[in-house]
Amino acid sequence: MAETLPALSEGEKQCLRLVAQGFNSKEIARQLDVSEHTVDQRVRTSLRKFGVPSRKEAARLFVSGVERAPQSDTYQPLIYQPEPLAPDPEPASSLAQPDRPDGQTEHKTLLRRILAFGPPLGGSTNELSKDGRILAMIRAAVLTGVGVVTLLLLIAGAFTVLG
């Protein structure tokens, strides 16, 4: 391998920098706002230019070559550090989350659990257990049925009044 870097496009350089930081193609595509295919194509082109078989090796050579190259500025480039995520808020009540594992809902009746409206507060429905998902589906079916019956009764009542 020669001491100088092969001629790389700016996109290839960006991809190799992110590969060196441990990102995969999907994550790189999101950061650069391009498709995964574009990232893979840029990395493959870089592999050919460096003459190496792996993307990690190409990224290592690129980063070490950039560090050896004389730089006009004396500042070290910043590494992206994502901000920590905020913790999930606590649910407003145990009725809103019928499948809590801590046993707070054991005293709730089955009818109150079925008629609890809406998804649990403080989380998505994907966090529900199998029982919680089944109860959510039963709730939706019961409330839909009640709504349909009410609508039919209203329509029937309107026809009897008008007819």
Buried (B, 14 or more C-beta within 10 A) or exposed (E): EEEEBBEBEEBBBBBBBBBBBEBEBEBBBEBBEBEBEBBBBBBEBBBEBBEBEEBEBBBBBBBEBBEEEEEEEEEEEEEEEEEEEEEEEEBEEBBBBBBBEEEEBEEEEEEEBBBBEEBBEEBEEEBBEEEBBEBBEBBEEEEEEEEEEEEEEEEEEEEEEEE
